Amino acid sequence: MSYYAHQSYSFGQRGITKAVKYLLLVNLGFFLLEFVWRSELIYVFGLTPVLVKKGMVWQLVTYMFLHGGLFHILFNMFALWMFGCDIERAWGTREFVKYYFITGIGAGLFTFIFSFNSQIPTIGASGAIFGILVAFALMFPNRLIYVYFLFPVKAKYLVIFFAVIEFLASFRHTSDGIGHFAHLGGMVIGYLYIKSDFRIPSFFRFSTYLTRLRNLKHRRRMKVISRQRDREQKLMDRVDQILDKINQVGYDKLTKEEKKALEQASQILSKEREKG
């Protein structure tokens, strides 16, 4: 399976995929719970670096399922549907889900590392969504995306633009309520993951390669042994002829080649006795 594909169908043409559907439902479920227990959920499940340091490490995962408002969840879920379905079709459900969580958790780690002493919680699936944007741009670089449904931009240029904006915003240290470190982290982790091809199938391909290499070495070794045995058998057949000659005319009548053959046969028999 390749991380790169070149399908040309448009967004949503083939319906929603399995993983995207369940991710949408889970995010929507948590969003509805926020209407009842918003502050409690954000405290326990939002990503707050000072709390992660105290042992609440699950926040590196759970923060992805909370959102700050209707526009926040609508934007993230729309992007998940718009870009995620094509990726899931190309990779398969298992690989897509793994990538989603790797980029989301990676984005959380970025936030934790670069906001180590922050007491402000980060919430939202944006880190994973930005990772999906990177994957989409690498797979479909020339696919047109209509910004505000009006302006066509190729996917690769739009993602580069987002990357530059998030990189600059991450180091302004402004309190604009946006998780720039999470966005940038999702993009970086996604890019490195795809370019490095760190996948379980890659491991199996490498294992298969090693197995084939071992088999090749074994076959070559067996060929060498087979050729050596053929030479030894020919030598022994020759020795039988030489022994018959000795019985007829004596050892002194042997040629240098025949005497050398006897010496070689004697060495082979000595080695076999030592092995035995």
Protein Blocks (a to p, Z undefined) as FASTA:
>chain_A
ZZbdcbfbdehklopafklmmmmmmmmmmmmmmmmmmmmmmmmmmccfklmmnopamlmm
mmmmgcfbfklmmmmmmmmmmmmmmmmmmnojklmmmmmmmmmmmmmmmmmmmmmmbcbd
cedjklmmmmmmmmmmmmmmmbccdehhlaccdfklmmmmmmmmmmmmmmnopaehpafk
lmmmmmmmmmmmmmnopafklmmmmmmmmmmmmmmmmmmmmmmmmmmmmmmmmmmmmmmm
mmmmmmmnojklpcfklmmmmmmmmmmmmmmmmmZZ
